[in-house]
Amino acid sequence: MRQASFLSAVHDRIARQRADPAWLASARSDPLNRLILFIDERPLLRIAEAGAAELVTICVNDHPGELVLIGRDDRNRLLFAAAVDPDSALARTSSAVDLRSVALQGLLAEPELAQLAQARSLLTWHARNGFCANCSSRTTLEDAGYRRHCPACQANHFPRTDPVAIIVVRHDGRLLLGRQPSFQPGIYSALAGFIEPGETIEDAARREVFEEAAIRVGNVRYIASQPWPFPSSLMIGLVGEGLTTDVTIDAAELEDARWFDAAEVVAMLERRHPDGLNVPQPFAIAHHLILAALS
Amino acid sequence: MRQASFLSAVHDRIARQRADPAWLASARSDPLNRLILFIDERPLLRIAEAGAAELVTICVNDHPGELVLIGRDDRNRLLFAAAVDPDSALARTSSAVDLRSVALQGLLAEPELAQLAQARSLLTWHARNGFCANCSSRTTLEDAGYRRHCPACQANHFPRTDPVAIIVVRHDGRLLLGRQPSFQPGIYSALAGFIEPGETIEDAARREVFEEAAIRVGNVRYIASQPWPFPSSLMIGLVGEGLTTDVTIDAAELEDARWFDAAEVVAMLERRHPDGLNVPQPFAIAHHLILAALS
């Protein structure tokens, strides 16, 4: 079975050295170290005629501007990432591809997908956080991209990681799945929502399911987590036991939600549902939560 | 056994209505609804002579300024929270007490501790996020405190919840515990660190343990989560299996870390360790992770 995409574990983030300017200057001057390139939020790929793709990287010492450290790869090179100008020469010989499409279409594999996920979250955060939220001054990129500092009020700002509770609720052999208007046609998936301040993972999941579908949830079991770099979510995957069965959807969030019996979900997984309904592909954690809820 | 503090589940957050200005205006005008008060980051309490304490609340319609919604309490009242001026009359007749002390000393119980945790995270975030990080303009509080909006660039900003992996590693019946210089004397606890962009919960825990103590961790099991409002962490509690045993501490993070055998940990839990060593009290999730790792 194909794993979910963007799972990390493949590289050393060098978190203790990246705050050392001398170490960083040395790492940046070594042409063996590589730089991954993005235009806006899309990584640059070279697409072969057969549909195969290759991640574009350049020597890091060719890049004078701001960058973020990804870590050490399995060939013992340091990887960095940076945003480049849409008018650059590289942009003309490469394709900037949405990362979700890269994963969904299998254009690249791990560990590159996980490296791109990390890079995309960090670069997007820097692009949207040039000023100090505390005092409005311009901030500077520090610690190889893992901190921004305000020289005026001395505040430090750290990249966001936004935890999301994502849950498949089951009751009496049936699974509760819903669809947002933005989903591809026919796709039904787990319900999900951001965990709010002062809330446990489990209670956030219960609250979301009640708000979106009016179903009460009892026991909740943790299954797995997945970074979801759109822009910086951490999907925390759960299976829960429904205590009630009458679904009322919140039309502001969902287009539909209903109970599916196990045979129907298996047909969706196997892409042979009579109405063409589907569940998300294995690159998304929802696919694996649905499998866990069936087992 | 006493539960960890700040666990939520006690109130409806009214997330669907709080963005409706008419609903909010009506809720604010109802004197039955209550306002919890903070000075800086400390809730106002009335301390009785016997050491008992009571949370200070006022009618919400007495407060003309900015506030955040907590939710509906078990008496069907809406709860809000706001920061008040240190020179106000209320400040003179009440005590502003650090929330960690309120929990540690048992001055208040749930659900009030969870309500205060939620309030503290939200109020601290608003106090430090008056400007748009994207364009530097002044932002406005919206959705009863669950959003800030930039009228200049139209960016929306949401309160942070920072996930932290906290883990007790075990190997051959022994537990790996460490102490930071900031801990109370004699306390040893679980290792912990912020989950970074592009990282799973499990890999963040493995990375932190390797960085802080040079121990490799294999299997990791999720135990429980706890909101930790200092200022806005979500502690994600784990037990992991150590693959190596030679501890080398990172002196920038830890003052000490070592393996404790089960009998020694039990003595620490029962506060009868011969050297006066202790583990955190039950209000902290680390206590419960240590119990889980022993079982």
Boltz contact constraints between the chains, C-beta under 6 A:
constraints:
  - contact:
      token1: [A, 7]
      token2: [B, 200]
      max_distance: 6.0
  - contact:
      token1: [A, 8]
      token2: [B, 198]
      max_distance: 6.0
  - contact:
      token1: [A, 8]
      token2: [B, 199]
      max_distance: 6.0
  - contact:
      token1: [A, 8]
      token2: [B, 200]
      max_distance: 6.0
  - contact:
      token1: [A, 8]
      token2: [B, 203]
      max_distance: 6.0
  - contact:
      token1: [A, 9]
      token2: [B, 203]
      max_distance: 6.0
  - contact:
      token1: [A, 15]
      token2: [B, 211]
      max_distance: 6.0
  - contact:
      token1: [A, 16]
      token2: [B, 211]
      max_distance: 6.0
  - contact:
      token1: [A, 117]
      token2: [B, 198]
      max_distance: 6.0
  - contact:
      token1: [A, 118]
      token2: [B, 197]
      max_distance: 6.0
  - contact:
      token1: [A, 118]
      token2: [B, 198]
      max_distance: 6.0
  - contact:
      token1: [A, 121]
      token2: [B, 197]
      max_distance: 6.0
  - contact:
      token1: [A, 121]
      token2: [B, 198]
      max_distance: 6.0
  - contact:
      token1: [A, 122]
      token2: [B, 197]
      max_distance: 6.0
  - contact:
      token1: [A, 128]
      token2: [B, 134]
      max_distance: 6.0
  - contact:
      token1: [A, 129]
      token2: [B, 133]
      max_distance: 6.0
  - contact:
      token1: [A, 131]
      token2: [B, 133]
      max_distance: 6.0
  - contact:
      token1: [A, 131]
      token2: [B, 136]
      max_distance: 6.0
  - contact:
      token1: [A, 133]
      token2: [B, 129]
      max_distance: 6.0
  - contact:
      token1: [A, 133]
      token2: [B, 131]
      max_distance: 6.0
  - contact:
      token1: [A, 133]
      token2: [B, 133]
      max_distance: 6.0
  - contact:
      token1: [A, 134]
      token2: [B, 128]
      max_distance: 6.0
  - contact:
      token1: [A, 136]
      token2: [B, 131]
      max_distance: 6.0
  - contact:
      token1: [A, 136]
      token2: [B, 136]
      max_distance: 6.0
  - contact:
      token1: [A, 159]
      token2: [B, 197]
      max_distance: 6.0
  - contact:
      token1: [A, 161]
      token2: [B, 163]
      max_distance: 6.0
  - contact:
      token1: [A, 161]
      token2: [B, 195]
      max_distance: 6.0
  - contact:
      token1: [A, 161]
      token2: [B, 197]
      max_distance: 6.0
  - contact:
      token1: [A, 163]
      token2: [B, 161]
      max_distance: 6.0
  - contact:
      token1: [A, 163]
      token2: [B, 163]
      max_distance: 6.0
  - contact:
      token1: [A, 163]
      token2: [B, 234]
      max_distance: 6.0
  - contact:
      token1: [A, 195]
      token2: [B, 161]
      max_distance: 6.0
  - contact:
      token1: [A, 197]
      token2: [B, 118]
      max_distance: 6.0
  - contact:
      token1: [A, 197]
      token2: [B, 121]
      max_distance: 6.0
  - contact:
      token1: [A, 197]
      token2: [B, 122]
      max_distance: 6.0
  - contact:
      token1: [A, 197]
      token2: [B, 159]
      max_distance: 6.0
  - contact:
      token1: [A, 197]
      token2: [B, 161]
      max_distance: 6.0
  - contact:
      token1: [A, 197]
      token2: [B, 232]
      max_distance: 6.0
  - contact:
      token1: [A, 198]
      token2: [B, 8]
      max_distance: 6.0
  - contact:
      token1: [A, 198]
      token2: [B, 117]
      max_distance: 6.0
  - contact:
      token1: [A, 198]
      token2: [B, 118]
      max_distance: 6.0
  - contact:
      token1: [A, 198]
      token2: [B, 121]
      max_distance: 6.0
  - contact:
      token1: [A, 198]
      token2: [B, 227]
      max_distance: 6.0
  - contact:
      token1: [A, 199]
      token2: [B, 8]
      max_distance: 6.0
  - contact:
      token1: [A, 200]
      token2: [B, 7]
      max_distance: 6.0
  - contact:
      token1: [A, 200]
      token2: [B, 8]
      max_distance: 6.0
  - contact:
      token1: [A, 200]
      token2: [B, 225]
      max_distance: 6.0
  - contact:
      token1: [A, 201]
      token2: [B, 225]
      max_distance: 6.0
  - contact:
      token1: [A, 203]
      token2: [B, 8]
      max_distance: 6.0
  - contact:
      token1: [A, 203]
      token2: [B, 9]
      max_distance: 6.0
  - contact:
      token1: [A, 211]
      token2: [B, 15]
      max_distance: 6.0
  - contact:
      token1: [A, 211]
      token2: [B, 16]
      max_distance: 6.0
  - contact:
      token1: [A, 222]
      token2: [B, 222]
      max_distance: 6.0
  - contact:
      token1: [A, 225]
      token2: [B, 200]
      max_distance: 6.0
  - contact:
      token1: [A, 225]
      token2: [B, 201]
      max_distance: 6.0
  - contact:
      token1: [A, 227]
      token2: [B, 198]
      max_distance: 6.0
  - contact:
      token1: [A, 232]
      token2: [B, 197]
      max_distance: 6.0
  - contact:
      token1: [A, 234]
      token2: [B, 163]
      max_distance: 6.0
